[in-house]
């Protein structure tokens, strides 16, 4: 019969759905990764505890930078490597002598 | 003897390149930034950087992490590598492939010198346009070295 459609058993359909689901990428990003950062409030220690080792330091560690990218989940850290492959943002944190965050900026390294 | 051998290698290379150009499929290479390049270095002069006024902190807050820095902190290097497009000739044969081509690349480098007070003391911008040639066979390949190092003063 030309119009007959072969139906997959329910278990096979479920298997296909699971396999297709596995193809979908899980976001790395965390929506609250940077929400703790506040000028005049955040300390160097808090930054190291939350973000780990910076990608670069300047002026004897008074200024720190971190490499970031972003997906639908939020921002995530990118490991240091030569050049800026996969890096979308550079987070720059400038502290005062007491180790309190004075100014910060999230610089877009790549064009949107 | 060595010169004759070098000439032979050169002839073989030229023959391979000529074969690829004549028999290969041309693939246009679009204009784009190199994947490891930053894209936030404008072509026009940075009017917000003022010698004797702007600090290292302000430069970093505006441009982000530098591509390179002097070991003593006396300069920061920012650079970008932008391909203006080119062409690659690819030849498929016997389950393998070989290719040769070239693209026009613009290297841009900004060196910001910084004094002992962490204030900008000089700004030096260099832009260089050059042809980058590339050859490849199977999984190996090579390309001509960059005509300007963007992460250092060299």
Interface residues (C-beta under 8 A of the other chain):
Chain A: X55 X56 X58 X59 X63 X65 X67 X82 X83 X84 X85 X89 X90 X92 X94 X103 X104 X105 X107 X108 X109 X110 X111
Chain B: X33 X34 X35 X36 X37 X38 X39 X40 X56 X57 X60 X61 X62 X63 X64 X65 X66 X67 X69 X73 X118
